[in-house]
Every structure is written in C-alpha cells, then in structure tokens.
Amino acid sequence: MAHVLSLHVFLSAQTQKTSYKPSKFSNRTNKSSTSISTAKKGLSRPSHKIQKLNLEVSPHRAVSAVRLMRIEFGGAFADLLNERGKGSGDNEMGYVERTLGFRTRDLDDRDLRLVTDIVGGTIRWRRYLDHLIASLFHDESVFRSIEPLLLQILRIGFYEIVKLNMPPYAVVDENVKLAKVALRPGAGNMVNGILRKLVLVKENNSLPLPKLEGDDRARARALAIIYSHPVWMVRRWTKYIGEENAIRLMMWNNRDPSFSLRANSGKGVTRDDLVTQLDSLKVPHEVSLHLNDFVRVNIGLQNVIRAGLLKEGTCSVQDESAGLVVSVVDPQPGDDIIDCCAAPGGKTLFMASRLSGKGKVHAIDINEGRLRILRETAKVQNVDGVVATIHADLRTFADKSPPKSGKVLLDAPCSGLGVLSKRADLRWNRRLEDLEELKNLQDELLDAASTLVSPEGVLIYSTCSIDPEENEDRVDAFLGRHPEFRIDPVDRYVPSDFVTERGFYFSDPVKHSLDGAFAARLVRTL
Ligand SMILES: C[S@@+](CC[C@H](N)C(=O)[O-])C[C@H]1O[C@@H](n2cnc3c(N)ncnc32)[C@H](O)[C@@H]1O
C-alpha cells in the first residue's frame, strides 16, 4: 500500500486569493510627517528608501485600518494567530506605508494587542457598526458612497467607543487625525461630526438599534444587526436550534476566541513539560479536561509564539474539538491510516504523534501549498518518519485501484460554521449557496473515501461545522447509498458529554466552550 500511496498525482492547486493593490487615497502629505532614511548598515532593507514617518498618528489605528482593508478587499484572512505568528510588526508597517504613504513609530506589545482586538472586533461587529454609522448620517446614500478607507476608520472609532468603551473624546481626536493624514482634512471633519454624534447618543442611552418584533423575517433581520451576523445564518439557526440558542451562539461567536495548545509527544514533550514552560513565560493556562496532551490558553499566546515554542515544535495550536476527532479515529502504534483531506495537517500530525514511530499516516490533499506546510511541520514535530503526503484529488485517486486501510479519516471541506469565533471574517465570506456546493462535494468525497476502507475497517467522517445538513444529513445520505456501512457509536472514544443520541461526536460551542465539530464512525461490514 505504501507504494501505491506514495504516487503523487499532481493536479493544479486551488488558488483563491486575490491580490490587493494599495490604491492612492488622495492627499498623502501632512505637516507632521518627517522624512527619514531606514538604510542603516546591516539592516535587511535593500534600498536607500526615503520614508515619511508620522509620529502623531497612533500606530495601532493606522495598522488596524490597513489590515481591515486587506481583509475586506485583498483576500487576507482575519486569522490573527497567523498574522501575528509571523512576528510581523515590520510587514504590517510596510503595508501601512504602501497604502497610506507614511510610516508610524513601530508597534510595541500593547499596540499589537490593540490591533488584534480592534481588527477582530471590528470585523465581527461589522454589520452592527455599519447600522449605527448609517443611522447617524442624515442621508443613507451618503453612507453607501463612503470611500473604503474612511469607512474602516469610522468602524474603528465606533467599535472603540461602543464596544471597547474607550475614552470617547480621545478616540474622536485620534481617528480624526488618522482620517486627515491618510485622506484629507475634509475626511477628518466628517469623522469628527459623526463620532461626536455617536458619543452623544451613547451618553443618552439611545443607540439607534432595530426593535425585535414582527414576523420571522423581520426578527431575523433585527437579530442579524443586533448580533452582527448574516441574515441567512440567523434564519438557519433559529430554524434548527430556536431563537434563544441562536442568540447564545451568536454571542459566543462574538467573543474573543480562546486557544488550546497540544504538547508534541512526537518530540517527547509531555503536557507537564509544556505547563512548566508556560509557567516560566507567565502565560495563564488550564489543562484540558478531555485530552491528555492539551492545555487551554486564553491570553498570552503572543508570548508563546515569541518564545519560539511553536517554531521549534514544542507544541502546536489545536482546538480540543479537533483533538477529539482524532480520539474518534483512535490511532494506535502500527496503524496504517489514510487521511483523505489532510492539509495543513492539524489532525494528521496529532495522529502521527500517537503512532509512537510505528505505522504510517498517508496524508492526501488537493492543495500542494498546504501539503508543503504539512510536510515542513511534520519535520519540525519529528513525526515525518510516519507521515507520507500524496498530492491528489481524492475522487481521482480513489478511482484508480485504491489501496485499503482499516482506518480512513475524511475531514471534509465544510462551511466552517463551528469556528466563527476564531475566524472573524468567515461569516461575511460564506453564502447560503456555498452550503449546497459543499454538500455535493462532501457526498462525492464520502463515496471516494469509502472505497479506501478495508472490510471491517472504519471510515471517520468529520467537519468543523455545526450544521446538520453537513453532518448527520450527509451521513444518512451516505448510508442510504452504502448499505455495507453501519454507524459505530463513538462512546468508547470520547467523553459521554460529546456523544449524541445517535452515537456521533458533536462539540457544541456554547455548551462545551470549544469550536463546533462533528464526527461519525462508519464501519464497513462487507
Ligand atoms: C477541513 S480542511 C482539512 C483540515 C485538516 N484535516 C486539518 O486537520 O488540518 C479540508 C481540506 O480538504 C482539501 N480538499 C478539498 N477538496 C479535495 C479533494 N477533492 N481531494 C482532496 N482534498 C481536497 C482542501 O484542500 C483542504 O485542505
């Protein structure tokens, strides 16, 4: 099997990112900008480039505004962990310079934390903030025609005043300054007028929010503004879990996310070792109640990154909900496991670490770039000896005299509706139509994965979605097409709190304070 699996089927990798070209936002000069040269001996910047340094604009606001532009128009992800993991204060300032025409002073730790909070929060609360902004303009058509950068500056100001409760007049002054320098004096005047109006309505407790009344549609529209989600999501959740639970879910999605770390046993690191390191870095943590290798971290992740614990492979960032999917697979030393949609490798690498150097995880994915990341991480985590990657479309791969395995994991592409608290921008990028396409793909991939399962072997179907149409319904449709499979309840593999009535694994964001995830064990009987 190893021979067949090591054949690489090359297909063109999917590239979805659009490129973001900073546009000119009119007037780029101002009195407070100073020309400096950054070309010092030994610095990596190659050219003697003259840059404008603006010491008046607050760096975190300039960086936040530009990052928001990149996320909304440039295809950048609001994956704050990645952004910051690159330790990229310098990169960020490069974007600021190219977009706004000046640099600010460098970001310190406090600035970096503020950028994370402001960018994540402004994205999550976008619909709510836009409703407030539009309501405070006399004429809504003015709101509709606001230039993109000015809108980001207004959103930042509104978020700081309404959600972060920052001192309002300082917020007004700072954002006015940014609008004047980055755009033009008139833009600053407009920011001044609108933000001052907001301060007044907030002080009078009269923020213009919609009333929760009327028929289902009207209530969904109001909830979508109040809790800042797309209307279609509100309607869907209200249908499946009721209005009260839908509100709880939206409140969860709007919270700052927490992260879990997995001690890399592949490198001989135990959870106790990791806990000792976190203690010495003064990062508050709690050990996981569900998984032996995991530790939860709510704040201080930046310290972990800066100390190099991820880079050197001591630990990885992995949500416990994903770790529990691996528990459902139940990897044992000596197993030959096929991971059908493996990249970037979160589950592959955890499974590999469970093999204790014996056996193999065959990691298939259609995206070569993501597979490369998987290979590099496997080396860092010292599990590359038990991981083999295969670049292929699973459907084509499975068509050609497929190898068989006793454990096949299909962690399918899905809507990601279970991870909206971590992926702040995802709610705005998903459309209802995407679900239909994804469901078809999930069915095709399930059919393909099933051909890789040996008799008595098990197929584990998982998603990071909380939507029944991507979860239970896909399993039911599959069982309808494949009577040779039956459900194997997961109660032997995960704590009972995560086991549904039908024997599936389900982590509920609100109930378990984890990302949402689903997994089913399906045993081949013939
Ligand atoms: C949910 S992600 C997998 C996450 C991964 N299991 C982990 O834990 O890090 C889904 C993956 O499916 C891959 N994929 C999508 N369509 C595919 C196909 N037809 N064949 C193989 N892989 C595919 C995507 O490239 C993506 O990496």
The ligand as an SDF file (V2000), in Angstrom:
LIG
                    3D

 27 29  0  0  0  0  0  0  0  0999 V2000
  -11.1660   20.9760    6.5050 C   0  0  0  0  0  0  0  0  0  0  0  0
   -9.7390   21.0670    5.5600 S   0  0  0  0  0  0  0  0  0  0  0  0
   -8.7620   19.7910    6.2660 C   0  0  0  0  0  0  0  0  0  0  0  0
   -8.1100   20.1870    7.5650 C   0  0  0  0  0  0  0  0  0  0  0  0
   -7.1110   19.1360    8.0450 C   0  0  0  0  0  0  0  0  0  0  0  0
   -7.7120   17.8290    8.1660 N   0  0  0  0  0  0  0  0  0  0  0  0
   -6.5080   19.5400    9.3690 C   0  0  0  0  0  0  0  0  0  0  0  0
   -6.8850   18.9800   10.4100 O   0  0  0  0  0  0  0  0  0  0  0  0
   -5.6430   20.4210    9.3640 O   0  0  0  0  0  0  0  0  0  0  0  0
  -10.2490   20.3500    4.0700 C   0  0  0  0  0  0  0  0  0  0  0  0
   -9.1260   20.0430    3.0960 C   0  0  0  0  0  0  0  0  0  0  0  0
   -9.7090   19.3300    2.0050 O   0  0  0  0  0  0  0  0  0  0  0  0
   -8.9280   19.5870    0.8700 C   0  0  0  0  0  0  0  0  0  0  0  0
   -9.7070   19.1700   -0.3220 N   0  0  0  0  0  0  0  0  0  0  0  0
  -10.7650   19.7910   -0.8860 C   0  0  0  0  0  0  0  0  0  0  0  0
  -11.2040   19.0960   -1.9420 N   0  0  0  0  0  0  0  0  0  0  0  0
  -10.4110   17.9950   -2.0500 C   0  0  0  0  0  0  0  0  0  0  0  0
  -10.3550   16.8980   -2.9500 C   0  0  0  0  0  0  0  0  0  0  0  0
  -11.2230   16.8100   -3.9670 N   0  0  0  0  0  0  0  0  0  0  0  0
   -9.4060   15.9680   -2.7650 N   0  0  0  0  0  0  0  0  0  0  0  0
   -8.5200   16.0670   -1.7630 C   0  0  0  0  0  0  0  0  0  0  0  0
   -8.5130   17.0910   -0.8790 N   0  0  0  0  0  0  0  0  0  0  0  0
   -9.4520   18.0430   -1.0160 C   0  0  0  0  0  0  0  0  0  0  0  0
   -8.6430   21.0690    0.9770 C   0  0  0  0  0  0  0  0  0  0  0  0
   -7.5150   21.4070    0.2130 O   0  0  0  0  0  0  0  0  0  0  0  0
   -8.4300   21.2410    2.4900 C   0  0  0  0  0  0  0  0  0  0  0  0
   -7.0610   21.2050    2.7910 O   0  0  0  0  0  0  0  0  0  0  0  0
  1  2  1  0
  2  3  1  0
  2 10  1  0
  3  4  1  0
  4  5  1  0
  5  6  1  0
  5  7  1  0
  7  8  2  0
  7  9  1  0
 10 11  1  0
 11 12  1  0
 11 26  1  0
 12 13  1  0
 13 14  1  0
 13 24  1  0
 14 15  1  0
 14 23  1  0
 15 16  2  0
 16 17  1  0
 17 18  1  0
 17 23  2  0
 18 19  1  0
 18 20  2  0
 20 21  1  0
 21 22  2  0
 22 23  1  0
 24 25  1  0
 24 26  1  0
 26 27  1  0
M  CHG  2   2   1   9  -1
M  END
$$$$
